[in-house]
Each structure stands twice: as C-alpha cells, then as structure tokens.
Amino acid sequence: MDDHGLGSAPRPVDGADEPFDLGPSDPLPYEGVWRFTAPTVEASVPQARHAVRDLLYRQGVPLSQDLAQGLLLIVSELVTNAVRHAAVLSPMLAVEVAVGAEWVRVSVEDNHPYRPSALETDHGRTGGRGLLLVREITREAGGVCDVEHTASGGKVIWVALPLEPAPPPKGPLTSRRTDPSAP
C-alpha cells in the first residue's frame, strides 16, 4: 500500500505530514501491522469483518465494546464498497489493520481509480450512505479518515480511531488521587 513515505500511522486532522505521537519506544504487546487480501466478492465482507474482529481480540487490543463495533461496521462498509463499485477493475482487495499504542487504523485498498465521496442523504434511495456512516462513526470516535490514490492507480480508504485510555484502577488509591481533600 502506498503510504507516501509516511508509514502506517494515521495522519493528523490538520493535514500536517507528521504522524500522531506513536507512544513509548518499546511496542506494546498488541501493536503491529497486519494485511490480508481477498477476492472482491460478497463473501469477503463477513470474512473481512470476522478476520479483523479475531485479530483485535487475539492481539488484546484495548477497545471498548462500542469502539470495536464501530470499527467492525467501518470494515464491513469499506469492503462492501469495494465489492460493489470496484470489482470490475479490481478482482482482489486488501485490508490492512495497524495498531499503535494510542490508535487503530483500518484501510481497504482496491485497484479501481474512482475516488468516492460521501453522498448527501437521499431518503428515497435504499443505498449509498455507507461512506456517510463511516464518516459519522469516525467523527464520533474522535478519529480521522481519508481516501488516497495508490501508485498503481487504485485507491485506499483508511480510518484511524484513537484507543480509549485504560480505566483507572479501582480501590482506595483511586479515591485518594481524585479527591484533593484526601490525605
């Protein structure tokens, strides 16, 4: 996947070329990049979703239930778009999952040159709202998304979502730290 030399880190909202802070120099056990390919057919949609779900679980990525469900819905929508709109020119698609200390990024790449845009909601249509849904889930989670051309003439659509910080430990130490009047 062509990342224009910026690595697999998500890009900041302001469009700067610096990646997000990648956290500590020693990788956490769940950090890494995984990529798989699949044929551009309907059966690949649930297969991609299940593969991403299983990968995140196996790696122990600290996702809340809501964030995990949103991320899996995004994977389903992006793969569905590739199947419906790119299969003629792209018999294969690629899904990449990159996990850093503070973020998770998923991307779907195909060889079709058309760069989709989120369409306005048309209540008379039964489809065509997938990218609107992807953008809304991403926005609500505080993430970023974009579509980029690849060197081979195709495109990659990616979404990066921040991982939620781990909840503070429970017990007497928590109340002392959060209560300024505690000794």
C-alpha positions in Angstrom: 0.0 0.0 0.0 1.4 3.4 -1.0 1.7 5.5 2.2 3.8 8.3 0.5 6.7 7.5 2.9 4.7 8.5 6.0 4.5 5.0 7.5 1.3 3.3 8.7 0.5 5.8 11.4 -2.7 7.8 11.0 -2.4 11.3 9.8 -3.4 14.3 11.9 -6.6 16.2 11.3 -4.9 19.4 10.3 -3.3 17.7 7.3 0.3 18.1 8.5 2.7 15.4 7.3 3.7 14.4 10.9 2.1 11.2 12.2 0.4 11.1 15.5 2.5 10.5 18.6 3.2 6.8 18.5 3.7 6.5 22.2 6.5 4.7 24.0 9.6 3.5 22.1 9.0 -0.1 23.2 6.0 -1.5 21.4 3.1 -2.7 23.4 2.1 -6.4 23.0 -0.9 -5.5 20.8 1.0 -3.2 18.4 1.7 -4.2 14.8 0.5 -4.1 11.2 -1.4 -7.0 9.5 -2.5 -7.2 5.9 -4.6 -9.7 4.0 -6.1 -9.9 0.6 -9.4 -11.3 -0.5 -11.4 -11.6 -3.7 -13.7 -8.7 -4.5 -16.9 -10.8 -3.9 -19.8 -10.5 -1.4 -18.5 -13.4 0.7 -15.4 -11.3 1.5 -17.5 -8.8 3.5 -18.2 -11.0 6.5 -14.8 -12.8 6.2 -13.0 -9.4 6.4 -15.1 -8.3 9.4 -14.5 -11.6 11.2 -10.8 -11.6 10.4 -10.4 -8.1 11.8 -12.5 -8.9 14.9 -10.5 -12.1 15.6 -7.2 -10.2 15.1 -8.1 -7.4 17.5 -9.2 -10.0 20.1 -6.2 -12.3 19.6 -3.8 -9.3 20.0 -5.6 -8.0 23.1 -6.2 -4.5 21.6 -7.8 -2.4 24.3 -11.1 -1.5 22.6 -14.3 -0.6 24.2 -17.3 -2.6 23.0 -18.7 0.5 21.3 -15.4 1.3 19.5 -15.0 -2.3 18.4 -18.5 -2.5 17.0 -18.0 0.8 15.2 -14.7 -0.3 13.8 -16.2 -3.6 12.5 -19.0 -1.7 10.9 -16.5 0.5 9.2 -14.6 -2.6 7.8 -17.9 -4.0 6.5 -18.9 -0.8 4.8 -15.5 -0.2 3.2 -15.2 -3.8 1.9 -18.8 -3.7 0.7 -18.0 -0.5 -1.3 -15.0 -2.2 -2.9 -17.1 -5.3 -3.8 -20.0 -3.2 -5.2 -18.0 -0.5 -7.0 -14.5 -1.8 -7.8 -14.9 -5.5 -8.6 -14.9 -4.9 -12.4 -11.4 -3.4 -12.4 -10.1 -4.9 -9.1 -10.6 -8.7 -8.7 -8.8 -8.5 -5.3 -8.9 -6.1 -2.4 -6.6 -5.7 0.5 -7.4 -5.0 4.1 -4.8 -3.6 6.5 -5.0 -3.2 10.2 -2.4 -1.2 12.0 -2.4 -0.8 15.8 -0.3 1.7 17.7 -0.1 2.4 21.4 -2.9 5.0 21.1 -4.7 4.3 17.9 -6.1 1.7 15.5 -6.2 2.2 11.7 -8.0 0.1 9.2 -7.8 0.5 5.4 -9.2 -1.1 2.4 -7.4 -0.9 -0.9 -8.6 -1.7 -4.4 -7.3 -1.1 -8.0 -10.3 1.0 -9.1 -9.3 4.6 -9.8 -12.6 6.2 -8.8 -12.3 8.2 -5.6 -15.7 8.0 -3.8 -17.1 10.9 -1.8 -19.7 10.8 1.0 -23.0 11.4 -0.7 -25.8 13.5 0.7 -28.6 11.5 2.3 -31.3 10.7 -0.1 -34.2 9.2 1.8 -35.7 7.8 -1.4 -32.6 5.6 -2.0 -32.0 2.3 -0.3 -28.2 2.5 -0.5 -25.4 5.0 -1.0 -25.0 6.0 2.6 -22.1 3.8 3.6 -19.4 6.5 3.5 -21.7 8.9 5.4 -21.9 6.2 8.1 -18.2 5.7 8.1 -17.5 9.4 8.4 -20.0 9.8 11.3 -18.7 6.8 13.3 -15.2 8.1 12.8 -16.1 11.7 13.8 -18.0 10.4 16.9 -14.9 8.4 18.0 -12.6 11.4 17.5 -10.8 9.7 14.6 -9.8 10.7 11.0 -10.5 9.2 7.6 -9.4 9.8 4.1 -9.2 8.4 0.6 -5.9 8.4 -1.2 -4.7 7.2 -4.7 -2.1 4.5 -4.8 1.0 4.3 -7.0 -0.7 1.6 -9.0 -3.6 3.9 -9.9 -6.1 2.5 -7.4 -7.2 3.9 -4.1 -7.0 3.2 -0.4 -9.7 4.3 2.1 -8.4 4.5 5.6 -9.9 5.2 9.0 -7.8 5.8 12.2 -9.5 5.8 15.6 -8.0 6.7 19.0 -7.8 3.9 21.5 -9.5 4.8 24.7 -7.2 5.1 27.7 -7.5 2.3 30.2 -9.8 3.0 33.1 -8.1 4.0 36.4 -7.5 1.2 38.9 -10.3 0.8 41.4 -9.9 0.8 45.2 -8.7 3.2 47.9 -5.8 4.6 45.9 -8.1 5.9 43.2 -10.2 7.9 45.7 -7.1 9.5 47.2 -5.8 10.5 43.8 -9.0 12.0 42.6 -10.2 13.6 45.9 -8.0 16.7 46.6 -9.1 16.7 50.3 -7.9 13.1 50.9 -4.6 12.7 52.8 
